[in-house]
Amino acid sequence: MQYITNLDRKKLGVYESKLITEEVILTDERLYEHILLYHEGEYKRLRPYIKSIIENPDYIVEDNRHKDTMIYLKQIDT
């Protein structure tokens, strides 16, 4: 399990009150049983930016496929 950073509640709009914790944790299960199986290339490319994406997103949008889930977006110039 890896601690990434804390969320800023004020950036979540109506979801601020639904947040259980501010801590962003990457569990071993998500990493090994999903991310590295299906998104290994993207993960390796974006891993250095994950904390920055969460702390300073360009956009936060509601995920229309997963209830009560937000998607953080950020343009990365490389």
C-alpha positions as CSV (number, residue, x, y, z in Angstrom):
1,M,0.0,0.0,0.0
2,Q,1.3,3.4,-1.0
3,Y,0.3,6.8,0.5
4,I,0.2,9.3,-2.4
5,T,-1.2,12.6,-1.0
6,N,-4.2,14.2,0.5
7,L,-7.3,15.5,-1.4
8,D,-8.4,19.1,-1.2
9,R,-12.0,18.9,-0.2
10,K,-12.7,22.4,-1.5
11,K,-12.1,21.3,-5.1
12,L,-14.8,18.6,-5.0
13,G,-17.9,20.7,-5.1
14,V,-21.0,18.7,-4.1
15,Y,-18.8,15.7,-3.4
16,E,-17.0,17.5,-0.6
17,S,-19.6,16.2,1.9
18,K,-19.4,12.6,0.6
19,L,-15.6,12.3,1.1
20,I,-14.8,9.8,3.9
21,T,-11.1,10.6,4.1
22,E,-8.7,13.0,2.4
23,E,-5.9,10.4,2.1
24,V,-5.2,9.0,-1.4
25,I,-3.9,5.5,-1.1
26,L,-2.8,3.1,-3.9
27,T,-3.5,-0.4,-2.6
28,D,-1.5,-3.4,-3.7
29,E,-4.7,-5.0,-5.0
30,R,-5.4,-2.1,-7.4
31,L,-1.8,-1.8,-8.5
32,Y,-1.1,-5.5,-9.2
33,E,-4.5,-6.8,-10.1
34,H,-5.7,-3.9,-12.3
35,I,-3.3,-1.1,-13.1
36,L,-0.3,-3.2,-14.0
37,L,-2.4,-5.7,-15.8
38,Y,-4.4,-3.3,-17.9
39,H,-2.6,0.0,-17.8
40,E,1.1,-0.8,-17.3
41,G,2.4,1.6,-20.0
42,E,0.3,4.5,-18.9
43,Y,1.2,3.9,-15.2
44,K,4.9,3.8,-15.8
45,R,4.7,7.0,-17.9
46,L,2.5,8.9,-15.5
47,R,3.7,7.6,-12.1
48,P,6.0,10.6,-11.6
49,Y,3.0,13.0,-12.0
50,I,0.3,11.3,-10.0
51,K,0.8,13.4,-6.9
52,S,0.8,16.6,-9.0
53,I,-2.3,15.6,-10.8
54,I,-4.2,15.0,-7.6
55,E,-2.9,18.2,-5.9
56,N,-3.3,20.5,-8.9
57,P,-5.7,19.1,-11.4
58,D,-6.8,21.1,-14.4
59,Y,-10.2,19.6,-14.2
60,I,-12.2,17.3,-11.9
61,V,-15.2,15.6,-13.5
62,E,-17.7,13.1,-12.4
63,D,-17.2,9.5,-13.6
64,N,-20.5,8.6,-15.4
65,R,-19.7,4.8,-15.2
66,H,-18.8,4.6,-11.5
67,K,-21.1,6.1,-8.9
68,D,-19.5,8.6,-6.5
69,T,-16.2,8.6,-8.4
70,M,-14.3,11.6,-9.6
71,I,-11.7,11.7,-12.4
72,Y,-8.8,14.1,-12.0
73,L,-7.4,15.5,-15.3
74,K,-4.2,17.4,-15.9
75,Q,-2.3,18.3,-19.1
76,I,1.3,17.1,-18.8
77,D,3.8,18.7,-21.1
78,T,6.8,16.4,-21.8
